[in-house]
Amino acid sequence: MIAKTKYIPDGKKALKELPILHYLDAEYVYYPVTSARCPEGETCVRGGQFVKVGEVVGTRKGAFFEQPMHATVSGEVVGYEKHIDQSGKLVDCLIVKNDKKYELLPSIVDRTDVEIERLTKEEYIQIIKDAGLVGLGGSAFPTYIKLETKDPIEVVIANGVECEPNLISDYGVMINHPKEVIQGLIYAMKASGAKKGVIAIKKKYKEIEERMNFALKEFTDYNIEVVKVGNYYPQGWELAMIKNAIGISIPQGELLSKYGVLNFNVSTLQSIYAAVKKRLPVLERLFTVSGDGVFNSNFRARIGTLVSNLVELTGGYKDVEKPKVMILGGPMMGTNIQRDDVVMTHTTTSLIVLNEQPEKEEACVHCASCVYSCPVQIQPVQIMNAYKVRDKDALKMLEVNKCIECGLCSYVCPSKIHLTEYMRSGKRFAGK
C-alpha cells in the first residue's frame, strides 16, 4: 500500500550549529529596479550622488501598489548592471559603492514609547508602507495591504514554522531576537485591532518555545501565546498552519481576513518592529549557503549584497571538477539558477549548491504516491498529461490553480518525473 509522505529530511541540524558571520564589507551593493511582483520601476538618484542608509533610491511599481527602494549602505551611486534576482531572472540593478561608514539619514531616530502609544491604525499602516515592507517568508506581498483590510480581525498569527528544508532564517530570528518578533506582533495587533496574538512553531523546537515564553513574561498586558504545530511538510503553508494552530479551516482562495485572521512570517514581524520603533526599512537578512557542493556557512548581510561574495567567503565550491546544481531558496520550492551573481533581496535567504547526480526520468508507474501526498488533493499526473496535450479545459477541471508548488509530488515520485514543474507550467498555461 502506498503511504502518504509528510516527513522529509530537513537538513537543518548542522546549519543551526554554524556561527552567523556578520558581513559588512561588500565593495558594491546592487538594488534590482524591478521584482516578480513589480514588473516596472524607476530610480530617483543619479551617478555621483551620495546616499545614506535608509534613503529612498527608487520605486518599484506593481499592478495596484508601489514600493520604495531604500539604500542599505552609505556611499556613491555609480551606475547600473544586470544581475539575478530572487525569481532567477536577469534584471537591471542600481549600484552603490559602499563607503563602509553606514551613515544613517538624520531622520532615522528611534520613536519613544509615548510616540508609539499615540499612533493610530492609519499611522501604523503608513509607516509600514513607507518602509516598503513585504512578506519575508517568500511571498513578497506588501505588508500594509494586509493591514488595510476593513474586515474585523480577531487574531494575528506569527508564522515561525519554516518547514522548507535547509532554511533557518526564521529560526535565527526567533532564537536571537524573540522580543523584536513579539513587539512586531503587538504592533500588527494594534494596526489591525486584533485582541489576540499566536506564535506558531514546530513541536520539535523546544528551544524556541522556551525562548518565546520567557520573552513573553515582559508582555503580560497582551493576549499572546505560543502554539506548537506538527513537524511535517508543508506545515508552514498558511492554511494548514492556521487550521492546526487556531482551529479555523479557511477554504483555498478565500481571504484570511474574512475569517478574522491575519498571518505574518516572524521575520516580517521583526521588520514591522524595526519600521515602527527604529524608523528603518529592511536592511539585512540571514543568508545560508549549504549543500555538498560548497562549504556551508551562515551570514547576516545587507540587502543588495551579491551571493557570489558570500560563496567566496565560505571557501568557495567543493569538487570544482563536478557539475553543480544551484537552488535559490529551499530544495522543495526554490528556483534553479545557472549562475551565482544573485542579489540578496528581501526574500532571498538561501543558496543550495549540490554536486550534480543525473537521474533518468522514467515512465509513470501509476503508483499514486503524488496523489496521496498532495496537501491540496489534486492529481499531478493527470494535470501533467493535460498540459502535455495543451488541454486548458482539462487543466481547469483538474483545478491546477490549487497547486501550492510545495514540491512533494516530485519528491515522492519513484520515476523521477519533475511533476512540480509541470504544475507550474500548467498553471501558467491555464491562466493565459
C-alpha positions as semicolon CSV with decimal commas, in nm:
position;residue;x (nm);y (nm);z (nm)
1;M;0,000;0,000;0,000
2;I;0,123;0,349;-0,088
3;A;0,159;0,572;0,216
4;K;0,120;0,948;0,231
5;T;0,457;1,122;0,257
6;K;0,462;1,403;0,514
7;Y;0,802;1,383;0,676
8;I;1,114;1,469;0,482
9;P;1,475;1,528;0,596
10;D;1,509;1,896;0,680
11;G;1,889;1,928;0,679
12;K;1,881;2,198;0,947
13;K;2,059;2,050;1,247
14;A;2,415;2,111;1,124
15;L;2,326;2,453;0,980
16;K;2,179;2,573;1,310
17;E;2,506;2,487;1,483
18;L;2,714;2,705;1,249
19;P;2,800;3,059;1,364
20;I;2,636;3,357;1,193
21;L;2,900;3,579;1,031
22;H;2,809;3,947;1,006
23;Y;2,932;4,058;0,665
24;L;2,956;4,434;0,607
25;D;3,249;4,453;0,365
26;A;3,083;4,431;0,025
27;E;3,256;4,677;-0,208
28;Y;2,936;4,732;-0,405
29;V;2,570;4,664;-0,339
30;Y;2,301;4,620;-0,603
31;Y;1,932;4,708;-0,593
32;P;1,703;4,543;-0,852
33;V;1,485;4,809;-1,011
34;T;1,204;4,558;-1,064
35;S;1,081;4,243;-0,889
36;A;0,849;3,950;-0,952
37;R;0,555;4,147;-0,810
38;C;0,667;4,480;-0,958
39;P;0,747;4,447;-1,329
40;E;0,821;4,820;-1,360
41;G;1,041;5,053;-1,162
42;E;1,245;5,370;-1,168
43;T;1,528;5,521;-0,966
44;C;1,541;5,875;-0,825
45;V;1,916;5,911;-0,786
46;R;2,193;5,971;-1,039
47;G;2,555;5,878;-1,087
48;G;2,792;6,054;-0,847
49;Q;2,520;6,117;-0,589
50;F;2,596;6,023;-0,228
51;V;2,326;5,829;-0,042
52;K;2,281;5,732;0,321
53;V;2,134;5,424;0,487
54;G;1,755;5,436;0,472
55;E;1,740;5,686;0,185
56;V;1,483;5,621;-0,089
57;V;1,669;5,549;-0,414
58;G;1,377;5,445;-0,634
59;T;1,029;5,300;-0,664
60;R;0,912;4,960;-0,786
61;K;0,565;4,955;-0,943
62;G;0,315;4,671;-0,923
63;A;-0,033;4,636;-1,068
64;F;-0,206;4,814;-0,778
65;F;0,071;4,933;-0,548
66;E;0,416;5,091;-0,539
67;Q;0,715;5,003;-0,320
68;P;1,001;5,235;-0,228
69;M;1,358;5,108;-0,265
70;H;1,594;5,201;0,017
71;A;1,971;5,224;0,035
72;T;2,111;4,974;0,283
73;V;2,461;5,123;0,285
74;S;2,600;5,473;0,254
75;G;2,811;5,556;-0,047
76;E;2,821;5,677;-0,406
77;V;2,577;5,586;-0,683
78;V;2,794;5,458;-0,969
79;G;2,558;5,319;-1,233
80;Y;2,368;5,006;-1,332
81;E;2,441;4,639;-1,402
82;K;2,234;4,332;-1,471
83;H;2,223;4,059;-1,206
84;I;1,996;3,773;-1,099
85;D;1,712;3,849;-0,857
86;Q;1,510;3,615;-0,631
87;S;1,299;3,494;-0,923
88;G;1,609;3,374;-1,109
89;K;1,571;3,641;-1,378
90;L;1,837;3,879;-1,503
91;V;1,729;4,234;-1,410
92;D;1,868;4,587;-1,406
93;C;2,024;4,683;-1,073
94;L;2,126;5,021;-0,934
95;I;2,484;5,009;-0,800
96;V;2,607;5,188;-0,488
97;K;2,975;5,186;-0,398
98;N;2,984;5,107;-0,027
99;D;3,190;5,356;0,177
100;K;3,154;5,118;0,476
101;K;3,062;5,405;0,708
102;Y;2,693;5,306;0,719
103;E;2,576;5,662;0,784
104;L;2,207;5,685;0,864
105;L;1,972;5,952;0,734
106;P;1,938;6,219;1,006
107;S;1,562;6,148;1,021
108;I;1,620;5,789;1,132
109;V;1,589;5,807;1,509
110;D;1,402;5,580;1,749
111;R;1,040;5,658;1,832
112;T;0,970;5,684;2,201
113;D;0,722;5,450;2,366
114;V;0,495;5,752;2,419
115;E;0,503;5,835;2,046
116;I;0,423;5,475;1,955
117;E;0,137;5,460;2,205
118;R;-0,025;5,756;2,028
119;L;-0,008;5,600;1,680
120;T;-0,340;5,537;1,508
121;K;-0,418;5,239;1,283
122;E;-0,372;5,463;0,979
123;E;-0,035;5,584;1,104
124;Y;0,090;5,230;1,164
125;I;-0,009;5,137;0,810
126;Q;0,159;5,445;0,661
127;I;0,483;5,371;0,850
128;I;0,483;5,014;0,718
129;K;0,403;5,132;0,365
130;D;0,679;5,395;0,367
131;A;0,929;5,133;0,486
132;G;0,845;4,916;0,182
133;L;0,778;4,611;0,398
134;V;0,680;4,287;0,227
135;G;0,620;3,926;0,328
136;L;0,967;3,796;0,414
137;G;0,855;3,433;0,416
138;G;0,883;3,440;0,038
139;S;0,555;3,591;-0,080
140;A;0,691;3,950;-0,107
141;F;0,328;4,068;-0,079
142;P;0,309;4,426;0,054
143;T;0,251;4,411;0,430
144;Y;0,049;4,730;0,450
145;I;-0,217;4,593;0,215
146;K;-0,297;4,310;0,458
147;L;-0,338;4,560;0,740
148;E;-0,565;4,788;0,534
149;T;-0,847;4,532;0,545
150;K;-1,189;4,655;0,656
151;D;-1,273;4,311;0,795
152;P;-1,274;4,280;1,175
153;I;-0,957;4,095;1,280
154;E;-0,963;3,878;1,591
155;V;-0,620;3,715;1,583
156;V;-0,280;3,782;1,428
157;I;-0,057;3,478;1,376
158;A;0,323;3,487;1,375
159;N;0,421;3,201;1,143
160;G;0,751;3,058;1,266
161;V;0,711;2,709;1,122
162;E;0,964;2,744;0,837
163;C;0,902;2,390;0,710
164;E;1,118;2,409;0,395
165;P;1,442;2,206;0,435
166;N;1,778;2,387;0,468
167;L;1,619;2,721;0,561
168;I;1,699;2,862;0,906
169;S;1,644;3,237;0,863
170;D;1,323;3,247;1,069
171;Y;1,476;3,011;1,325
172;G;1,766;3,254;1,361
173;V;1,530;3,547;1,413
174;M;1,328;3,364;1,679
175;I;1,626;3,231;1,872
176;N;1,825;3,557;1,863
177;H;1,556;3,827;1,863
178;P;1,239;3,691;2,030
179;K;1,142;4,028;2,182
180;E;1,156;4,201;1,843
181;V;0,926;3,936;1,695
182;I;0,682;3,976;1,985
183;Q;0,693;4,355;1,969
184;G;0,631;4,342;1,594
185;L;0,336;4,111;1,659
186;I;0,197;4,361;1,909
187;Y;0,229;4,643;1,656
188;A;0,048;4,430;1,397
189;M;-0,226;4,360;1,653
190;K;-0,264;4,733;1,721
191;A;-0,264;4,816;1,350
192;S;-0,537;4,556;1,283
193;G;-0,739;4,587;1,603
194;A;-0,680;4,222;1,696
195;K;-0,704;4,131;2,064
196;K;-0,513;3,803;2,037
197;G;-0,173;3,701;1,904
198;V;-0,047;3,348;1,833
199;I;0,312;3,244;1,766
200;A;0,308;2,915;1,571
201;I;0,620;2,696;1,588
202;K;0,707;2,333;1,525
203;K;0,661;2,093;1,816
204;K;1,024;1,986;1,798
205;Y;1,153;2,339;1,854
206;K;1,169;2,317;2,235
207;E;1,436;2,584;2,249
208;I;1,218;2,829;2,053
209;E;0,922;2,758;2,280
210;E;1,134;2,832;2,587
211;R;1,284;3,150;2,437
212;M;0,947;3,287;2,332
213;N;0,768;3,204;2,656
214;F;1,048;3,359;2,859
215;A;1,036;3,677;2,647
216;L;0,655;3,690;2,678
217;K;0,691;3,742;3,054
218;E;0,763;4,108;2,971
219;F;0,440;4,141;2,771
220;T;0,175;4,015;3,013
221;D;-0,061;4,301;2,919
222;Y;-0,122;4,130;2,583
223;N;-0,307;3,809;2,499
224;I;-0,027;3,626;2,317
225;E;0,051;3,255;2,330
226;V;0,295;3,012;2,172
227;V;0,120;2,726;1,990
228;K;0,300;2,415;1,870
229;V;0,202;2,256;1,540
230;G;0,317;1,945;1,353
231;N;0,670;1,880;1,233
232;Y;0,558;1,763;0,890
233;Y;0,593;1,922;0,548
234;P;0,431;2,153;0,432
235;Q;0,304;2,259;0,777
236;G;0,424;2,613;0,703
237;W;0,157;2,652;0,433
238;E;-0,066;2,913;0,590
239;L;-0,399;2,730;0,558
240;A;-0,263;2,413;0,720
241;M;-0,083;2,616;0,985
242;I;-0,392;2,822;1,070
243;K;-0,611;2,514;1,099
244;N;-0,367;2,341;1,332
245;A;-0,275;2,650;1,533
246;I;-0,616;2,803;1,599
247;G;-0,867;2,552;1,462
248;I;-1,007;2,766;1,182
249;S;-1,049;2,599;0,841
250;I;-1,021;2,850;0,557
251;P;-1,108;2,737;0,202
252;Q;-0,832;2,780;-0,052
253;G;-0,867;3,107;-0,240
254;E;-1,052;3,287;0,039
255;L;-0,906;3,591;0,213
256;L;-0,787;3,512;0,565
257;S;-0,930;3,842;0,687
258;K;-1,284;3,721;0,608
259;Y;-1,232;3,471;0,889
260;G;-1,089;3,726;1,131
261;V;-0,727;3,615;1,080
262;L;-0,406;3,779;0,962
263;N;-0,088;3,576;0,915
264;F;0,265;3,717;0,909
265;N;0,601;3,546;0,888
266;V;0,809;3,603;1,202
267;S;1,079;3,785;1,002
268;T;0,811;4,015;0,862
269;L;0,704;4,095;1,218
270;Q;1,062;4,177;1,311
271;S;1,069;4,417;1,015
272;I;0,749;4,580;1,145
273;Y;0,922;4,632;1,479
274;A;1,222;4,794;1,305
275;A;0,999;5,023;1,098
276;V;0,781;5,138;1,389
277;K;1,043;5,162;1,664
278;K;1,363;5,234;1,467
279;R;1,216;5,406;1,156
280;L;1,417;5,159;0,946
281;P;1,342;4,963;0,628
282;V;1,472;4,606;0,599
283;L;1,850;4,639;0,592
284;E;1,978;4,286;0,647
285;R;1,878;3,923;0,623
286;L;2,022;3,596;0,743
287;F;2,152;3,403;0,442
288;T;2,265;3,039;0,439
289;V;2,498;2,873;0,189
290;S;2,459;2,496;0,208
291;G;2,485;2,168;0,015
292;D;2,751;1,908;-0,063
293;G;2,898;2,119;-0,344
294;V;3,004;2,415;-0,128
295;F;3,147;2,497;0,213
296;N;2,847;2,564;0,437
297;S;2,812;2,895;0,623
298;N;2,555;3,135;0,771
299;F;2,575;3,509;0,712
300;R;2,391;3,821;0,813
301;A;2,441;4,060;0,524
302;R;2,296;4,378;0,379
303;I;2,020;4,368;0,121
304;G;2,195;4,423;-0,213
305;T;2,498;4,203;-0,136
306;L;2,597;3,964;-0,413
307;V;2,563;3,599;-0,314
308;S;2,883;3,523;-0,506
309;N;3,068;3,735;-0,247
310;L;2,930;3,513;0,029
311;V;3,019;3,193;-0,157
312;E;3,376;3,318;-0,187
313;L;3,386;3,390;0,187
314;T;3,277;3,034;0,267
315;G;3,584;2,899;0,091
316;G;3,419;2,852;-0,245
317;Y;3,289;2,542;-0,417
318;K;3,390;2,186;-0,335
319;D;3,479;1,934;-0,606
320;V;3,513;2,206;-0,867
321;E;3,552;1,949;-1,142
322;K;3,196;1,824;-1,082
323;P;2,892;1,994;-1,239
324;K;2,674;2,178;-0,987
325;V;2,305;2,221;-0,930
326;M;2,227;2,558;-0,769
327;I;1,896;2,632;-0,599
328;L;1,795;2,974;-0,473
329;G;1,571;2,916;-0,173
330;G;1,474;2,575;-0,040
331;P;1,513;2,240;-0,217
332;M;1,136;2,185;-0,241
333;M;1,011;2,523;-0,362
334;G;1,327;2,706;-0,465
335;T;1,438;2,830;-0,806
336;N;1,711;2,663;-1,011
337;I;1,974;2,909;-1,128
338;Q;2,268;2,875;-1,365
339;R;2,499;3,140;-1,213
340;D;2,571;3,279;-0,869
341;D;2,572;3,655;-0,928
342;V;2,247;3,673;-0,736
343;V;2,147;3,985;-0,545
344;M;2,026;3,942;-0,188
345;T;1,674;4,084;-0,175
346;H;1,409;4,092;0,098
347;T;1,307;3,732;0,026
348;T;1,649;3,580;-0,050
349;T;1,756;3,354;0,236
350;S;1,947;3,057;0,095
351;L;2,166;2,918;-0,179
352;I;2,193;2,539;-0,204
353;V;2,478;2,401;-0,413
354;L;2,472;2,029;-0,491
355;N;2,710;1,811;-0,686
356;E;2,501;1,703;-0,982
357;Q;2,379;1,344;-0,980
358;P;2,197;1,287;-1,310
359;E;1,877;1,088;-1,274
360;K;1,687;0,945;-1,565
361;E;1,319;1,023;-1,581
362;E;1,117;0,707;-1,628
363;A;0,757;0,649;-1,732
364;C;0,486;0,689;-1,470
365;V;0,420;0,360;-1,289
366;H;0,074;0,473;-1,167
367;C;0,164;0,426;-0,802
368;A;-0,044;0,730;-0,696
369;S;0,223;0,846;-0,449
370;C;0,184;1,201;-0,575
371;V;-0,194;1,192;-0,523
372;Y;-0,173;1,052;-0,171
373;S;0,091;1,305;-0,067
374;C;-0,060;1,618;-0,226
375;P;-0,168;1,859;0,052
376;V;-0,435;2,019;-0,169
377;Q;-0,567;1,689;-0,305
378;I;-0,517;1,738;-0,677
379;Q;-0,393;1,480;-0,931
380;P;-0,045;1,576;-1,054
381;V;-0,007;1,308;-1,324
382;Q;-0,348;1,384;-1,472
383;I;-0,254;1,752;-1,477
384;M;0,080;1,671;-1,641
385;N;-0,095;1,474;-1,914
386;A;-0,347;1,753;-1,972
387;Y;-0,067;2,006;-2,000
388;K;0,127;1,791;-2,247
389;V;-0,167;1,799;-2,488
390;R;-0,239;2,165;-2,402
391;D;-0,594;2,091;-2,283
392;K;-0,684;2,411;-2,100
393;D;-1,036;2,293;-2,010
394;A;-0,900;1,975;-1,852
395;L;-0,643;2,174;-1,655
396;K;-0,917;2,392;-1,511
397;M;-1,137;2,093;-1,436
398;L;-0,844;1,929;-1,256
399;E;-0,802;2,250;-1,052
400;V;-0,440;2,308;-1,139
401;N;-0,452;2,650;-0,974
402;K;-0,496;2,487;-0,634
403;C;-0,133;2,372;-0,653
404;I;0,084;2,545;-0,392
405;E;0,405;2,425;-0,562
406;C;0,527;2,254;-0,245
407;G;0,734;2,003;-0,446
408;L;0,606;1,690;-0,271
409;C;0,482;1,529;-0,593
410;S;0,831;1,547;-0,745
411;Y;0,992;1,436;-0,419
412;V;0,786;1,118;-0,383
413;C;0,780;1,015;-0,750
414;P;0,974;0,687;-0,795
415;S;1,002;0,761;-1,167
416;K;1,180;1,093;-1,100
417;I;0,926;1,290;-1,302
418;H;0,953;1,665;-1,245
419;L;0,586;1,695;-1,163
420;T;0,609;2,026;-0,980
421;E;0,748;2,191;-1,291
422;Y;0,455;2,052;-1,490
423;M;0,221;2,201;-1,227
424;R;0,385;2,543;-1,267
425;S;0,366;2,522;-1,646
426;G;0,005;2,405;-1,628
427;K;-0,092;2,699;-1,406
428;R;0,072;2,946;-1,643
429;F;-0,094;2,789;-1,949
430;A;-0,439;2,770;-1,789
431;G;-0,415;3,135;-1,691
432;K;-0,348;3,260;-2,044
